[in-house]
Amino acid sequence: MQVEIGRTSRLGNREINQDRLGAFVSEQGVLLVLGDGLGGRPGGDIAAQALVDTIETELDLHPLPAEDPPRFLHELLRRAHRAVLLSGQEQEPPLAPGTTAVLCLVQEGKAWWAHVGDSRFYLFRDGLPIYRTQDHSYVEQLYQAGRIPLSKRQGHPMRNFVTQCIGLNPGEPQVSVTNSGVPLQEGDVLLLCSDGFWEPLDDALIGSSLDTRSLRDSIGKLAEQAEQSSYPQSDNTSAVAARIISLQQPRKTIQQTARRRHDVNTLDGAIEEIERAIKAYEDEMK
């Protein structure tokens, strides 16, 4: 599998950047991660960094491919939750930081994703958003209950109030995870982004921009546009994305598999030869 990676993280009209992101790529798969530290509380940057650091550590201990992707993603976020709580307790004075979290795992030609909070995952195909996570936010709950129309979501006074997050409280958060992998096609774009990125932009605009230029350039242009659209109240604006260039298994991996099969066959033959020799000379060995 071959992928193109694009990423950006802009400060916006904030004193510090509390967003963190990562893209971990190997021959066996890709894992994207993004966290948006909760604003209005101290330590949001610490929480988001603990999220990314935990994911990296777990991947070192348990390399891809994951045997059970949904369970794997859920466990990653559970461990990240504990790490964020611990990172807050290690501060002087102790803090209770929190962060949103969104993960996307790509392996064996499929994608799985999980999220907590209002950072989003998108799957774009031919410029169209065919999958998108549902925000864990107060405004999203109002919209889903039919209490506000779509036009009232943007600009709502409680639009930044999340109902779930990583860290903050000891109780484990509600994690939304896909139950089965979504088959991918070459050209598909997987996007993870903070609310500072997606809120000022239209989904159709994001999709068309990602489909027309290099991923690095398009992500940067979209983040700049989101920042300008929200000026002078723009939030941290961050995104990380992967475009599927090829779903073909790397040739080296195929050769390694063939070599392993040859080694096994050779070993099996040697064992059979030894067993025949033992049987032939069985009488003399008594």
C-alpha positions in Angstrom: 0.0 0.0 0.0 1.2 3.5 -0.9 -0.2 6.7 0.6 0.4 10.4 0.3 0.3 12.3 3.6 -0.6 15.9 4.2 -0.7 17.8 7.5 -0.9 21.3 9.0 -1.4 22.9 12.4 -2.0 26.7 12.6 -2.2 28.9 15.7 -5.1 31.1 14.6 -6.0 33.9 17.0 -4.9 32.0 20.1 -2.0 32.4 22.5 -0.9 28.7 22.3 -1.6 25.8 19.9 -3.4 23.0 21.8 -3.8 20.8 18.8 -1.6 17.8 18.2 -1.5 15.3 15.4 0.5 12.3 14.0 0.8 10.0 11.0 2.4 6.6 11.6 3.1 4.8 8.3 4.5 1.3 7.8 4.4 -1.4 5.2 1.6 -3.1 7.1 -0.7 -0.1 7.6 -1.3 3.6 8.5 -2.6 5.1 11.7 -3.6 8.8 11.8 -4.3 10.6 15.1 -5.5 14.1 16.0 -6.3 15.7 19.3 -7.7 19.1 20.1 -6.9 20.2 23.7 -10.0 21.5 25.5 -9.9 25.3 25.5 -10.9 27.3 28.5 -9.0 24.9 30.8 -5.3 24.7 31.5 -3.3 21.9 30.1 -5.1 21.2 26.8 -1.8 21.1 25.0 -0.5 18.6 27.6 -3.6 16.4 27.1 -3.3 16.4 23.3 0.4 15.6 23.4 -0.2 12.7 25.9 -2.8 11.3 23.4 -0.3 11.3 20.5 2.6 10.0 22.6 0.4 7.1 23.9 -0.5 6.1 20.4 3.1 6.1 19.3 4.2 4.1 22.3 1.4 1.5 21.8 2.3 1.1 18.1 5.9 0.4 19.0 4.7 -2.3 21.4 2.0 -3.7 19.1 2.9 -3.0 15.4 0.4 -3.2 12.7 -1.6 -5.0 11.4 -4.1 -5.1 14.2 -5.8 -8.5 14.7 -9.1 -6.9 15.8 -9.2 -3.2 14.5 -12.3 -2.0 16.4 -11.0 -3.4 19.7 -7.5 -2.1 19.0 -8.7 1.5 18.4 -10.9 1.4 21.5 -8.0 0.1 23.6 -5.7 2.8 22.3 -8.2 5.5 23.4 -8.7 3.9 26.7 -5.0 3.9 27.4 -4.7 7.4 26.2 -7.5 8.5 28.6 -5.5 7.1 31.5 -2.3 8.7 30.2 -3.9 12.1 30.0 -5.2 11.8 33.6 -1.8 10.9 34.8 -0.1 13.7 32.9 -2.4 16.2 34.6 -1.6 14.8 38.1 2.1 15.1 37.3 1.8 18.9 37.0 2.5 21.4 39.8 -0.2 22.2 40.8 -2.1 19.1 39.5 -4.4 19.7 36.6 -7.4 18.0 35.0 -6.7 18.5 31.3 -8.8 17.1 28.5 -8.7 16.6 24.7 -10.8 15.4 21.8 -9.4 12.5 19.9 -9.9 11.0 16.5 -8.1 8.0 15.0 -8.1 6.3 11.6 -6.5 2.9 10.9 -5.8 1.7 7.4 -4.7 -1.9 6.7 -5.4 -4.7 4.3 -7.3 -2.3 2.0 -9.8 -1.2 4.6 -10.3 1.7 7.0 -11.6 1.9 10.6 -12.0 5.0 12.7 -12.8 6.0 16.3 -13.5 9.4 17.9 -14.3 11.2 21.1 -15.5 14.8 21.0 -15.9 17.1 18.1 -12.7 16.5 16.1 -13.9 14.8 12.9 -13.0 12.0 10.5 -14.0 12.2 6.8 -13.7 9.8 4.0 -13.8 11.6 0.6 -14.2 9.7 -2.7 -14.0 11.7 -5.9 -14.4 14.8 -3.9 -17.5 13.7 -2.1 -17.8 13.0 1.7 -19.1 9.5 1.9 -18.4 9.1 5.6 -18.2 11.6 8.5 -18.2 11.2 12.2 -21.0 12.6 14.3 -19.8 15.1 16.8 -20.0 14.5 20.6 -21.2 18.0 21.3 -24.2 19.8 22.8 -25.1 21.5 19.5 -25.0 18.2 17.6 -27.4 16.7 20.2 -29.8 19.7 19.6 -29.6 19.2 15.9 -30.1 15.4 16.0 -33.1 15.9 18.3 -34.6 18.4 15.8 -34.5 21.3 18.2 -32.3 23.5 15.9 -32.0 23.5 12.1 -28.7 22.9 10.2 -28.4 26.7 9.6 -28.3 27.3 13.4 -25.4 24.9 14.2 -22.7 27.2 13.0 -22.4 30.2 15.3 -24.4 28.7 18.1 -23.2 30.1 21.4 -22.5 26.5 22.8 -21.0 25.1 19.6 -17.7 24.4 21.4 -19.2 22.5 24.3 -18.3 18.8 23.9 -20.1 16.1 25.7 -17.3 13.5 25.6 -13.5 13.9 25.8 -10.3 12.1 26.7 -9.1 12.9 30.2 -10.7 15.6 32.4 -12.8 13.1 34.5 -11.8 9.6 35.8 -14.8 7.9 34.2 -14.0 6.3 30.8 -15.4 8.3 27.9 -17.9 7.1 25.3 -15.9 6.0 22.3 -17.5 5.8 18.9 -15.8 3.1 16.8 -16.7 1.6 13.4 -17.7 -2.1 13.7 -16.4 -3.2 10.3 -13.7 -2.0 7.9 -14.8 0.1 4.9 -13.2 -1.1 1.7 -11.0 1.7 0.1 -10.3 2.7 -3.4 -7.3 4.3 -4.9 -7.7 8.0 -4.8 -9.7 8.0 -1.5 -8.8 10.7 1.0 -9.0 10.1 4.7 -9.1 13.4 6.7 -8.9 14.0 10.4 -9.4 17.6 11.6 -10.1 19.9 14.6 -13.2 22.0 14.8 -11.1 25.1 14.0 -10.6 23.5 10.5 -14.0 22.1 9.6 -16.4 24.6 11.2 -15.7 27.6 8.9 -15.6 25.4 5.8 -18.2 23.6 3.8 -17.8 19.8 3.4 -18.2 20.1 -0.4 -15.5 22.8 -0.5 -13.1 20.6 1.5 -13.7 17.6 -0.8 -13.3 19.5 -4.0 -10.1 21.1 -2.8 -8.5 17.8 -1.7 -9.3 16.3 -5.1 -7.6 18.9 -7.2 -4.0 19.4 -6.0 -1.3 17.8 -3.9 -2.5 16.8 -0.4 0.1 18.9 1.3 -0.8 22.1 -0.6 -4.6 21.5 -0.4 -4.5 21.0 3.4 -2.4 24.1 3.9 -4.7 26.2 1.7 -7.9 25.0 3.4 -6.4 25.7 6.9 -5.4 29.2 5.8 -8.9 29.8 4.4 -10.6 28.5 7.7 -8.3 30.8 9.7 -9.1 33.8 7.6 -12.9 33.1 7.6 -12.9 33.1 11.4 -10.7 36.1 11.9 -10.3 37.6 14.5 -11.7 34.7 16.5 -10.0 31.9 14.6 -9.3 28.7 16.7 -6.2 26.5 16.3 -6.6 25.0 12.8 -5.2 21.5 12.3 -5.7 18.6 9.9 -3.9 15.4 8.9 -4.9 13.4 5.8 -3.8 10.4 3.8 -4.6 9.8 0.1 -4.6 6.1 -1.1 -2.1 6.0 -4.0 -2.0 2.2 -4.3 -3.5 -0.7 -2.5 -1.0 -3.2 -3.8 0.9 -5.2 -1.3 4.6 -4.2 -1.3 6.7 -6.6 -3.5 9.2 -7.1 -0.7 6.5 -8.4 1.6 5.3 -10.9 -1.0 8.9 -12.1 -1.5 9.4 -12.4 2.2 6.2 -14.5 2.5 7.3 -16.8 -0.3 10.7 -17.2 1.3 9.1 -18.1 4.6 6.9 -20.7 2.8 10.1 -22.1 1.2 11.8 -22.3 4.5 8.9 -24.1 6.1 8.7 -26.6 3.2 12.5 -27.2 3.4 12.2 -27.8 7.2 9.2 -30.2 6.7 11.3 -32.2 4.2 14.2 -32.5 6.5 12.0 -33.7 9.3 10.5 -36.4 7.1 14.0 -37.5 6.0 15.1 -37.9 9.6 11.9 -39.8 10.5 12.6 -42.2 7.5 16.2 -42.8 8.6 15.1 -43.5 12.2 12.5 -46.0 10.9 15.0 -47.7 8.6 17.6 -48.3 11.3 15.1 -48.9 14.0 16.1 -52.6 14.5 19.8 -51.8 14.7 19.2 -49.1 17.3 17.5 -51.6 19.7 
